[in-house]
Amino acid sequence: MPKKPAINSERLKSLLDAVNGFGRNPQTGGFNRVGYSDPDMRVRRWFADTMRAEGLSVSQDGVANVFGRYGPASGPCIMAGSHLDTVPEGGAFDGALGVCAALECILSMKDAGYAPNIAIEVVATAEEEGRFGGMLGSQALSGQIERNWIDQAVDANGVALIDAMSQQGLDAYSALQCARAPGSVEAFLELHVEQGPVLESRNIPIGIANSVSGVVNLGVRLEGRANHSGTTPMDMRADAFAGLAELGAALPSIIEQHGGQQTRVTIGKVDIQPNFPHTIPGLADFSIVIRDSNAAVLQRVVGAVSAEINAISSRHGLAATIDERSRLAPVELDASLVTLLAEESNRLGCASLVMPSGAGHDAQTMQALCPAALIFVPSRNGVSHAPEEWTDWNAIEIGANLLLGALIRLSRAEKS
């Protein structure tokens, strides 16, 4: 019986280091490959060239998803990968690890002379981190993009998706033609850092997600009246920041009354104007991201937050505008793939934990196209979306070998 392939950890590390040569900030140690920025597009070209040099059949679709196919040139495929874009000042592992691990799985199979009977496609998805409010790459792949969303999509700085893509030689409306045909992808597998503390706290090397939380992204504007901070009495102010602060303080109570254990509400990007020490803020623009694994609970919390914004605005003499920028529904991932991954983890002699994912991932959107699965490896101190993000290499090797074993089974790979 031929020995099965095994991950080359040093080669995987070299791949990841090469990816992280793009967009690194030497002052902070963070990475800046936001969707459709120059560093994001440069790393995609490098990754395509790297796969081409390894003998894969390489292609790119209209939204800059990059694919490398190994195995039969026609017929369905098993797809594996993640994303290469980052949040501003992001970490080294989020997304990039899953892309590099997927390629390393194919290289390990090639080294051992294993050939898949069903093609395996490595994918580096585009714009997963939600610069424009969604997961554009995998949503386009799975046919979940609508023209009116493209028309309206802007980032936190007011840059339109259409313009950002145009600057990179891309047509945003090509997203409407990127969907894979039903049946063309038999399964999607994604390896990702957990981005939370659960696995490390329980000393469990592998997480297998069975669900992914939904997420609603709200843009909120509170308009009051800028005025002199020394001459305007406290009870005669229309202070936009006071309204924002009261909302922030109210969130724990909203979650307690309307949410649950999986509810997460975050006020993130904030812009206060005129933002001067001696002037009462007349305008507050901010984002609220609401997550939950239960669709009904998610909607209940969205409604409660919106009601609280309106009540606070009335108390402070503010005008409130609430804009739902994007919404991704909670998703149950494929149960048969959860079982397969648990079996492969047992074969490797590793404990695993079936768990929900509080963060959104490409597997969430790909489930609409095909059975999808999500493998987690531990994050040190649960830190992610920050330069301090770290996962130990022995944990990465375990997760990558689990991905490899699953790909061999699903593609029915055998010694050539």
N, C-alpha and C positions, 0 to 999 in steps of 0.2 A: 504494500500500500504506500503510494508516494506521500512524502511529507507535505503538509499543507503550507502555503506561503505564510510568512510572518513579517510584521512591520519592521522596517529599518528606521529606528528612532533617530539616528543621526541624520539620515537623509531627510526625514520629515522636518527635523529642526532646521536644516539648511533651507528647505522650501519656505518655512514660516519666516525665518530671518530675512530671506530675500523679499518676500511680500512686504515685510515691515521696514524695508529700506525705502519704501514710498510713503511720503507724507509724515515722516517723523519730525517732531519738534524737539531739537536737542536741549532746549532750555527746560522743558517740562517733562520730557520723556513720553509725552502723549503722541497719539497718531491722528492725523487729519486727512482722511480720505472721504470727505462727505460726498454724497451721491452727485455725480456729474460734475465734480470739480476736476481740475487738471490732474492732481495726484491719483484720483479714482480711475480716470481713464487711462493714465499711464500704467498703473498696476494691471489693468485688464489686458492691455496690449502685451505686457511682459508675460502674464500668465498664459495667454493664448500662444505666444511664441514658445514658451517652455513646454506646453503640452504637444505642440507641433513637433518640436525637436525630439520628443519621446515617442513619436510615431502615431500619435492619436489624430483622428480626423477632427479638425477644429472648425467651429463656426461661431458666429455672433448674430443675435437677432436684433430687431429694431430698437429695443430699449437697452441694448448693450449687455444682456445676459450672454455669457461666454460658455461654450460647450466643448468638451473633448470626448469623442466617442472611441471606445475600445471594444472590439468584437465585431460581430456581423454588421455589414454596412447597411442592411435593410432590416425591417421588422421592428418590434417594440424594444424598449430598453428599460433597464433599471437605472434610475437617476440618483446620484449622490452628490452632496455638496452643501454650500451655504453661501455667504456673501463676503465681499471684499471691502465694501464701504464701511466707514466708521462714523460714530458721533464725533463732534469736535472734541479734541483732546482725549480720544478714546484709548482703549487698551490694546494689547498686542494679540489677544487670543479670540476675542469676540468675532465670530464669523470666519475670519481668516483661517483659524485652525480647522474648521470643517471642510473648507475648500482644499487646503493642502493635504489633509488626511485622506480625502477621497482620491486625490491624485496618487498619493503614496500607496493606497490599496491597489491601484492598477499596476503601479511599478513593481510592487511586491509580487503580484500575480505573474507579471511578465518575467521577473527574475526566476520564479519557480517553474516557469513553463506552463502555467495554467491559462486556459483560454475559456472565456465565457460562451455558453451556447445562446444566451440572450445578451445583447450588447449592454455595456455599462457606460453611462454618460456622466462625466464629471461636469458639474455646473457651478459657475460663480455668478450668483444672481446680482442684479442691479438694484440699487436704491432700497435696500432692505430696512435701513435704520430710520426711515420715515421722515427724511428732510421735508418731503412734500405731503406727509400725513398718512401714507400707506406703506405697503411693501410692493413697490411697483413691479419689480422684476418677476417675482413669483405670482403676483396677481395677474400680470400679463400672460405668463405661461399657462395659468389655469383658467384663463378666460373670464376674469372678474374685474375688468376695467371698463368703465363707461365714458363716453365722449364728454358728457357734461362735467365729470370729475376732472378730466384733463383740462377742460376750459378754465376751471376755477382753482386748480391746485397752485398754491404759493407756499414758499417756505416762511420761516419765522421772521425773515428780514424783508418780506414782500416780493422776493424774486419769483417770477412765474416759472412753473415747470417747463412750459413751452419754450421760454427764453433760455433757461439753463441747458436744456437738451440741444437747442439750436446752436448754442455756442460751442457745443462739442460735435457738431455735424450730424445731429440726430433729429428726427421728426417725432415729436411726442405722440402724434396720432397713429404712428406705426404700432403703438402698444395694442391697438385694436386688432391687429393681424398676427399677433405673436402666440396666440393660444395653440397648444398642442392638441391634436385630435384625440378624442376619447379612445382609450385602449392603446395609445402609442407609448405611454409610460406605465409600466406595470407596478412600480413602487418607487417611492422617494424616501431616501434615508439621509438624515442630517446628524452630524456630530457637532456638539456645541458645549462650551463651558456653561456650568449651571447658572452663573450670575447670581447666586444666592448662597446661604450658609448651610443648607440642610445636609448635603452629603458629607461635608467636612465635619459638621457637628456630630454626625452619627458614625463617622469613620467607615463610610460605605463608598467603594470606588466607582460605582456605576449607577446612574439614574436613568430610568426609562420612562419617558413622559407618556401618559395616557390621555392627557387633555391639555389644551392651551387656552389661557384666559383671553376673553374678548377685550377690545380696547376701543374707547371713544375719546377722540381728541377734540376738545372744545377750544375755540378762541374767544376770549372775553374782552370787552372794552367797557370800562367805567369812565364816564365823562362827567366831570364836576366843574369847578371854577377855580382857575389859578388866581391867587391873590397874595397880598403881603402877609407874611407870617407874623409880623409884629402888631399889625393894626386890626386884623380880622378876629373878632371874638370866636372862641371855640364853638359856641352854639350857633354861629352864623356862617359856618364854613360848608362848602361842598367839596370835601377832601377825598379825592379818588383813592389815595393810598390808605386812608382810614377804612374805606370800604373793602379794599383788598385784604387788609390785615384782619378785619373782622371775619371775612370769609375763611381765611386760613385757620383762624382759631376755632371756627365752627365745624371744620371737617371731621375731627374725631367723633363729635356727637352725631353727625350725619351718618357716618359709617356704623356707629353703634346702633342707631335706630333703623337704618334701612339696608345696611350691608351685611357682610358675613366674614368668615375667616379668610376668604380669598379676595376680599375687596382691597383695592389700592387706589388712592386718589392723590395726585401730585400736581401742585402748582409749580410749573417749571420756568419757562422763559417769561421774564417780566420786563416791561419797559414803562418807566414812570416819566412823565413830562410835567413841567419843564426840567425837573431833576436838578434843582438848585437849592442850596441850603436855606435861603431866606424866602422861598416861595412855596405856598401851599400847592401840592400836586393837583393839577386840574385834569389829568388823564392817566389812566392805568390800563395798559394792554398786557394781557398775560394768557398763558395756556393752562388748561386743566386736562390732565390725562387720567381717565377713569378706567379701571380694569376689574374684571371679575370672570370667573370660570362658568358662572350661571347667567344665562341671557336675561332672565327675568330680574334677577338681583341687579345686574348691570344697568338695566333700564330704570329700575327703581332709584338707584343711586344717582343716575344722570338727572332724573326728574327732581330729586331732592336738592341736588346741588344747584340746578337752575332756579328752583323756587327760592332757595336761600339767597342767591345773587339778586333776584328781584326784590326780595324783602329788605335786604341790606341797602340796596340802591334807594329804595323809598325812604328809609330812615335817614340816609345821609344826603338826600337831595341830589342824587346822581341819576344819569341816564345810562341804562345797561343795554349792551348788545351782546348776544350769545350766538356764536356761529359754530355749528358742528362741521369741523373740517374733514373728519374721516371717521369711519367705524369699521371695525373688524369683529365679526361675531365669534363667540367662544366655539371651540372645535373639540370634538372627541376624535382622537387619533385611532388608527386602525388596530383593533384588538388582536388580530392574528399576528401582526408584526410585533406587538408588545410581547406576545408569547414567544415568538421566534427569537427575539433579542434576549429574553430571559433564559431561554435554552442555551443560546450561545454564550451568555455570561457564565452559566453553570459549567459549560464545557471548558471555559477558561479557568475555572476554579475561583471565580469572583462573585462576591455577594452583589446583589443589585436591589434597587428600590424603585418600585413603580410609583410615580408621583405626578402631580400636575405641574405645568409650567406657568409661572406668573408672568413671564415675559413673552412677547410675540416672536415667532420664528417663521421661516419660510415653510416649514413642515405644516404649519397651521393653514396656510393658503393652498398649498399643494394637495392637501387632503380632498379638496373639491375636484381635483383631476384624477387622483389615484390614491391607493392606500399609502399613508405616510407615517414615518416613524422618526423619533427624536431621541438621541442618546446624549446624556449629560455626563461630564466629568467634573470633579469638584473644583470650586473656586476658593482660593485662599481668603479667609475671612469674609467670604461672600461678596467681595468687591468686584465690580465691573463698571464699564463706561467711565473708566478713570485710568491714568497711567499706572496705578498700583495693581491693576488686574494681573493675576498670576494663577497658573495651574502647574503643579509639579509634573515633571516629564515622565515619571513612572506611571502617573495617573493617565497622562495623555497616551502613552503606549498601550495601556490596557484598553482604553476607549477605542483607539484606532484599530487594535486587533479584533475587538468586538465588531466594529464596522466591517472589517475585512471578512470575518467569518460569515456575517450576514450577507454580504455581497456575493460570496462564493456560493452560498446556498440558493439565494434568489436567482442568480444568473445561471445556476447549474454548471458552474465552472468545473473543469476537470483537466487533468494532465494531458497536454497536447502530444 
